[in-house]
């Protein structure tokens, strides 16, 4: 138990340092990092669904995800952001027409799901970085999400008596969930106060509350996929944490909701 916690903590510390390096090196380096994370995430889903007898098209989902992320980075015309979503549908159905099998349609549906589940949420990380004060916003969301995970874990260990989702994730508790939300609110408020003084206190509380809720939905959604596929972790790439999706499952949901709150409620369509 102690050894596992030590490995997990050390791995997290190294990961945060690496993320700091990637973010500080510039937008192109950060784009490359997100693209790589997307490819790995799609590979992990490919392996997971294969355990359930489903063959997603890894090349299609990974390449079109890369195209989407790159498009979002270099262009501001939002009308072309979701062009890959249309392209992947056409390609997959054409493939099915040329080589029809009964389970082919199921594979197409899960290929499209893999693209939606990974690539589209990751676009919001890039979009957030492109905003004024984007790097500060990135760290705001990352730290608030991690704080939710940490406080949920600690609170659940100390006082978790009522199961939150016993079938999907037996170790999570209602008490832990509440502790995670409170932890994210505190972390969000403190970070904004120290780093983003232009953000109103109640806005920082709302960001913390939204991330606290949506990051846990993201975590449980990943658990639901793993339960469906009959696996414990998506991979073992990150010691003590599992795979990329095991580590970043919460951020897949926290970044989109944070982005929309920041651009609508905090920036109100303009600059801070």
Residue pairs with C-beta under 8 A, 6 or more apart in sequence:
4 240
7 239
7 240
8 239
8 240
8 241
9 240
10 239
10 240
11 238
11 239
11 240
11 241
12 240
12 241
15 238
15 247
19 142
22 29
22 30
22 33
23 30
23 129
23 135
23 138
23 139
27 73
27 129
27 130
30 126
30 129
31 69
31 70
31 73
31 126
34 69
34 122
34 125
34 126
35 65
35 66
35 69
35 70
37 122
37 244
37 248
38 62
38 65
38 66
38 69
38 118
38 119
38 122
39 62
39 65
39 66
40 235
40 237
40 243
40 244
41 118
41 122
41 244
41 245
41 248
42 58
42 61
42 62
42 65
42 114
42 115
42 118
42 119
43 58
43 62
43 235
44 234
44 235
44 243
44 244
44 245
45 56
45 61
45 114
45 117
45 118
45 225
45 234
45 245
46 56
46 58
46 61
46 114
47 234
47 235
48 225
48 226
48 229
48 231
48 234
49 55
49 56
49 110
49 114
49 229
51 229
51 230
51 231
52 228
52 229
52 230
53 103
54 103
54 106
54 107
54 110
55 107
56 107
56 110
56 111
56 114
57 92
57 95
57 107
57 108
57 111
60 88
60 91
60 92
60 111
60 115
61 88
61 111
61 114
61 115
61 118
61 119
64 84
64 85
64 87
64 88
64 115
64 119
65 84
65 115
65 118
65 119
65 122
67 84
68 81
68 82
68 83
68 84
68 85
68 119
68 120
68 123
69 119
69 122
69 123
69 126
71 80
71 81
71 83
71 84
72 81
72 123
72 126
72 127
73 126
73 130
81 123
82 120
84 115
84 119
85 112
85 115
85 116
85 120
88 111
88 112
88 115
89 112
92 108
92 111
92 112
93 108
95 104
95 108
96 104
96 105
96 108
117 252
118 245
118 252
121 251
121 252
121 253
121 255
121 256
122 252
122 255
124 255
124 256
124 258
124 259
125 138
125 251
125 255
127 259
128 134
128 137
128 138
128 141
128 255
128 258
128 259
128 262
129 135
129 137
129 138
131 137
131 262
131 263
131 267
132 267
132 271
132 272
133 196
133 272
136 195
136 196
137 196
137 258
137 262
139 191
139 195
140 188
140 191
140 192
140 195
140 196
140 207
140 258
141 207
141 211
141 251
141 254
141 255
141 258
142 251
143 187
143 191
144 184
144 187
144 188
144 191
144 207
144 208
144 211
144 212
144 254
144 258
145 184
145 211
145 215
145 250
145 251
145 254
147 183
147 184
147 186
147 187
147 188
148 180
148 181
148 183
148 184
148 187
148 211
148 212
148 215
148 216
148 250
148 254
149 180
149 215
149 219
149 250
150 183
151 179
151 180
151 182
151 183
151 184
152 172
152 176
152 177
152 179
152 180
152 183
152 216
153 176
153 180
154 179
155 173
155 175
155 176
155 178
155 179
155 180
155 183
156 171
156 172
156 173
156 175
156 176
156 179
157 176
159 173
159 175
159 176
159 179
160 172
160 173
160 174
160 175
160 176
161 173
161 175
162 173
162 174
162 175
163 170
163 172
163 173
163 174
164 172
164 173
164 174
164 176
164 177
164 220
165 172
165 220
165 223
167 227
168 220
168 223
168 224
168 227
169 219
169 220
169 223
169 227
172 219
172 220
177 216
180 212
180 215
180 216
181 208
181 209
181 212
181 213
181 216
182 212
183 212
184 208
184 209
184 211
184 212
184 215
185 205
185 208
185 209
185 212
186 208
187 208
188 204
188 205
188 207
188 208
188 211
189 201
189 204
189 205
189 208
191 204
192 199
192 201
192 203
192 204
192 207
193 201
193 204
196 204
198 272
199 266
199 272
200 266
203 261
203 265
203 266
206 261
206 265
207 258
207 261
207 262
210 254
210 257
210 258
210 261
211 254
211 257
211 258
214 253
214 254
214 256
214 257
215 250
215 251
215 253
215 254
216 250
217 253
218 249
218 250
218 251
218 252
218 253
218 254
219 249
219 250
221 249
221 252
221 253
222 234
222 245
222 246
222 249
222 252
226 232
226 233
226 234
232 242
233 242
233 243
233 246
234 242
234 243
234 244
234 245
234 246
235 242
235 243
235 244
235 245
235 246
236 242
236 243
237 243
237 244
238 244
238 246
238 247
241 247
263 269
266 272
